Amino acid sequence: MKKEDLTGLTAEQLRTELNAEQDRLLKLKFAHAVSPIENPMRIRESRKRVARLNTELTAKS
């Protein structure tokens, strides 16, 4: 999801997306700790998406 996609969302939608992405990131980290996941770049992408969501949420506030 790019910045252009995030600007159209409301603050509540951003919070919902942020919570879902944080849960996904946590699950990816646990899965990678147990046994290496097939594509570890998904962790980096998820972390960046959390940062983008936080930035957009701060801008809306």
JOVEN-V71489 format. One record per residue. RES is the residue in one letter. SS is DSSP state (2 for helix, 1 for strand, 0 for the rest). PSI is psi in degrees with one decimal (none if undefined). D_LAST is the distance of its C-alpha to the last C-alpha in whole Angstrom. Layout:
RES_SS_PSI_D_LAST + RES_SS_PSI_D_LAST
//
This chain:
M_0_125.2_20 + K_0_171.9_19 + K_2_-36.3_16 + E_2_-35.1_17 + D_2_-32.3_18 + L_2_-26.7_14 + T_2_-25.1_13 + G_0_-8.3_14 + L_0_150.7_13 + T_0_170.4_11 + A_2_-38.9_8 + E_2_-41.1_11 + Q_2_-37.7_13 + L_2_-41.9_11 + R_2_-41.3_12 + T_2_-46.3_15 + E_2_-40.3_16 + L_2_-45.2_15 + N_2_-42.4_17 + A_2_-41.5_20 + E_2_-36.3_20 + Q_2_-39.2_20 + D_2_-43.2_23 + R_2_-41.8_24 + L_2_-41.9_24 + L_2_-43.7_26 + K_2_-39.2_29 + L_2_-41.9_29 + K_2_-43.0_30 + F_2_-42.8_32 + A_2_-37.3_34 + H_2_-31.0_34 + A_2_-36.4_35 + V_2_-54.6_38 + S_0_139.8_39 + P_0_129.5_38 + I_0_160.7_36 + E_0_-41.8_38 + N_0_92.5_35 + P_0_-11.6_33 + M_2_-18.9_31 + R_2_-30.5_29 + I_2_-45.4_27 + R_2_-44.0_26 + E_2_-40.9_25 + S_2_-41.0_23 + R_2_-40.2_21 + K_2_-36.8_20 + R_2_-38.7_18 + V_2_-42.7_17 + A_2_-41.5_15 + R_2_-42.1_14 + L_2_-42.5_12 + N_2_-41.6_11 + T_2_-45.7_10 + E_2_-38.1_9 + L_2_-39.2_6 + T_2_-39.4_5 + A_2_-34.5_6 + K_2_-26.5_4 + S_0_none_0
//
